[in-house]
């Protein structure tokens, strides 16, 4: 760890010395998130917590940015998380490393059962912009797709919509190249190396605009599978419409494949009221809830985001004033009848301090997908600097 910090420090200092016109920008935020979880009565053979518990998550995220020579910069986002829980957690609310990260840049400061302090680099990359495009190397966010709730084409850092504590998508260790063909048309190519060369991931996204519709095709090789996909975003009359999807095939046997796609629409009903509806088909999921136990470990580790096949999400946001708003999200599993309702109210104390009071209520029959999730009530304070 000391070597990594020294390397970053030397890189910044040397940049300032070698390039006297270098600009240094610094920002970040602090989050305080106390949560009370109401656990359900699970059968004895399921090793989940059975008692209600309180937990508290603190986050400090520092975001220095160094502008080097013309159109070149280094971005760093360093985070410290402190998580306290009365008992061991089923779902860790703090950030976890993904299989898109080649280097282990996460360390425990304290790990004493119910109290854990970790720190890590979630962004650490160099970017050079040119008149024809850009190149970037390091840990960064790759943002693909047009969905608001789910992103099937986000093959690098997707987020489970049930995780209300997640603010940032995990960074991926990649080399990325973007070429501009013209206005609203570009090609992005990304390479994500792995420890074993044959397990490395690579893909592309070609994007353009036709008649006010953003259109894109994606393809590549991910998790030793061949992937092809698409996404679009536009409008019909005054309503926004969007969709995206992929087909993933086993490279050894293309009959071993699955499809994931979403279709959605949103509309600004009044200046205060915004509404969204989105459908997801998840061909990677199980048709029968009796098969969930086989893949729940993958859900806990973040390898998959859902257990079943068909989902419908409805969301609305109402702005009462420039400092207060409320939102609700209903996420329904159409196969097993389970789901969750997430509601929150936001109050902006100042321009850089906000408070959010929220709750997440899950429902469903025994062994359905969202039956496993606890009920949660939380208060989140965010301060940006």
C-alpha positions, -999 to 999 in steps of 0.1 A, spaced: 0 0 0 28 24 9 44 18 -25 11 26 -43 6 58 -24 42 68 -30 38 62 -67 7 84 -69 24 111 -49 56 110 -70 35 110 -102 16 142 -91 48 159 -79 68 150 -110 40 163 -132 40 197 -114 78 199 -117 81 188 -153 50 207 -165 48 240 -146 15 248 -162 -1 218 -147 -35 223 -131 -47 204 -100 -83 200 -91 -97 184 -59 -132 174 -50 -150 146 -32 -178 137 -8 -186 122 26 -215 99 31 -231 88 64 -256 59 61 -272 44 92 -295 15 83 -319 -6 103 -326 -40 88 -356 -61 97 -348 -97 90 -373 -123 80 -378 -158 95 -357 -181 73 -358 -219 76 -331 -234 98 -312 -248 68 -307 -213 53 -276 -197 69 -290 -161 68 -292 -137 98 -324 -141 118 -322 -111 141 -329 -75 132 -298 -55 131 -284 -20 129 -255 -11 107 -237 21 98 -217 28 66 -193 58 64 -177 67 31 -150 93 23 -142 96 -14 -114 119 -25 -112 128 -62 -80 146 -72 -75 154 -109 -42 165 -125 -43 182 -159 -9 176 -174 0 189 -209 -27 199 -234 -57 176 -232 -40 151 -209 -50 143 -174 -48 118 -145 -79 110 -126 -78 94 -91 -108 84 -69 -97 70 -36 -122 58 -10 -122 48 26 -152 28 39 -160 21 75 -188 -4 80 -203 -14 114 -229 -41 118 -243 -58 149 -238 -92 131 -223 -105 99 -240 -92 68 -256 -113 41 -252 -84 16 -221 -63 21 -231 -26 15 -195 -15 10 -179 -17 -24 -165 -51 -35 -139 -58 -61 -152 -72 -94 -137 -97 -118 -131 -67 -141 -102 -55 -118 -69 -70 -126 -50 -54 -98 -59 -56 -61 -60 -20 -50 -82 -27 -19 -69 -32 16 -83 -38 50 -73 -14 78 -96 -31 104 -114 -63 100 -129 -74 133 -161 -93 125 -187 -67 129 -164 -37 123 -146 -33 90 -126 -4 76 -113 -7 40 -96 17 16 -91 14 -22 -86 31 -55 -118 29 -75 -105 52 -103 -69 55 -113 -63 63 -150 -46 84 -176 -65 100 -205 -52 118 -235 -77 136 -258 -71 143 -295 -90 160 -322 -100 126 -336 -108 108 -303 -91 97 -270 -72 70 -253 -73 61 -216 -55 35 -196 -62 24 -160 -90 18 -136 -121 37 -149 -158 35 -155 -170 23 -189 -205 35 -194 -225 15 -220 -262 12 -225 -293 34 -223 -314 17 -195 -323 35 -164 -329 5 -140 -310 -23 -158 -281 -23 -183 -276 -56 -201 -250 -41 -223 -230 -28 -193 -205 -57 -194 -180 -40 -171 -197 -25 -140 -234 -31 -136 -252 -23 -104 -281 -42 -87 -310 -18 -85 -319 -32 -51 -286 -19 -36 -297 15 -23 -263 21 -7 -244 20 -40 -234 54 -53 -205 47 -78 -201 19 -103 -170 -1 -96 -141 8 -118 -127 -16 -144 -90 -21 -153 -90 -14 -190 -73 2 -220 -98 21 -240 -97 38 -274 -123 60 -289 -124 73 -325 -148 101 -337 -161 96 -372 -182 128 -370 -209 145 -349 -227 119 -328 -208 90 -344 -179 72 -327 -163 38 -321 -151 27 -287 -128 -3 -282 -120 -17 -247 -95 -43 -235 -98 -57 -200 -68 -80 -192 -69 -108 -167 -42 -128 -149 -46 -156 -174 -44 -141 -209 -70 -164 -223 -95 -151 -198 -92 -115 -208 -122 -95 -220 -125 -73 -250 -153 -55 -267 -164 -26 -289 -194 -2 -291 -202 17 -323 -226 46 -318 -244 69 -342 -275 91 -345 -302 87 -371 -333 109 -372 -327 120 -335 -323 84 -323 -291 74 -307 -283 39 -320 -254 16 -310 -242 -20 -315 -218 -38 -292 -198 -70 -294 -169 -88 -279 -156 -116 -258 -165 -115 -221 -162 -142 -194 -151 -167 -221 -183 -161 -240 -191 -144 -273 -214 -114 -268 -233 -93 -293 -258 -65 -285 -275 -32 -293 -290 -2 -277 -311 28 -287 -326 60 -272 -349 85 -286 -384 99 -283 -420 94 -295 -439 126 -293 -428 139 -259 -421 106 -243 -386 92 -241 -381 56 -253 -350 34 -249 -339 -2 -251 -308 -24 -251 -300 -61 -252 -274 -88 -257 -270 -124 -268 -243 -143 -249 -230 -176 -263 -205 -202 -251 -176 -201 -275 -174 -239 -275 -211 -245 -280 -232 -216 -294 -264 -236 -285 -255 -227 -249 -267 -191 -250 -290 -166 -233 -306 -133 -241 -311 -102 -219 -329 -71 -230 -348 -41 -216 -374 -18 -231 -385 14 -213 -401 48 -216 -402 79 -194 -422 111 -195 -421 145 -177 -458 146 -169 -456 180 -153 -427 203 -144 -427 186 -109 -437 150 -118 -414 126 -137 -423 89 -144 -405 59 -158 -414 23 -167 -389 -3 -177 -392 -41 -186 -364 -66 -184 -361 -100 -198 -333 -120 -182 -326 -152 -201 -297 -159 -177 -322 -164 -148 -341 -194 -137 -377 -202 -147 -384 -220 -114 -378 -205 -80 -367 -239 -67 -335 -235 -87 -326 -201 -71 -305 -218 -44 -281 -229 -71 -272 -193 -81 -278 -172 -49 -240 -173 -42 -235 -155 -76 -260 -129 -66 -243 -122 -33 -209 -118 -50 -223 -96 -77 -217 -120 -106 -254 -118 -115 -280 -92 -106 -312 -111 -108 -324 -147 -103 -355 -150 -125 -366 -141 -160 -391 -113 -163 -392 -80 -144 -411 -47 -145 -400 -15 -128 -422 16 -123 -406 47 -109 -418 83 -102 -402 114 -88 -420 145 -75 -402 178 -69 -419 199 -43 -394 227 -44 -358 233 -53 -347 218 -20 -372 189 -15 -383 160 -36 -397 124 -32 -393 93 -52 -407 58 -54 -396 27 -73 -416 -5 -76 -396 -35 -89 -417 -66 -97 -406 -101 -105 -433 -112 -129 -425 -149 -126 -425 -156 -89 -446 -126 -77 -420 -111 -54 -406 -76 -55 -396 -45 -36 -409 -10 -31 -382 17 -25 -393 51 -13 -373 81 -3 -375 118 4 -346 142 -2 -340 176 15 -311 198 4 -299 215 35 -273 236 16 -260 235 -20 -235 208 -10 -253 190 19 -284 168 15 -304 144 37 -323 114 24 -348 94 44 -357 61 27 -371 27 32 -371 -5 11 -399 -30 16 -396 -65 0 -424 -90 -5 -429 -124 -19 -437 -160 -10 -412 -183 6 -381 -189 -15 -391 -163 -41 -364 -138 -52 -370 -108 -30 -382 -129 -1 -345 -133 7 -340 -96 11 -346 -79 44 -367 -48 50 -346 -17 54 -350 18 68 -321 43 63 -311 79 67 -284 91 43 -264 123 46 -241 134 17 -217 163 19 -198 173 -13 -167 195 -14 
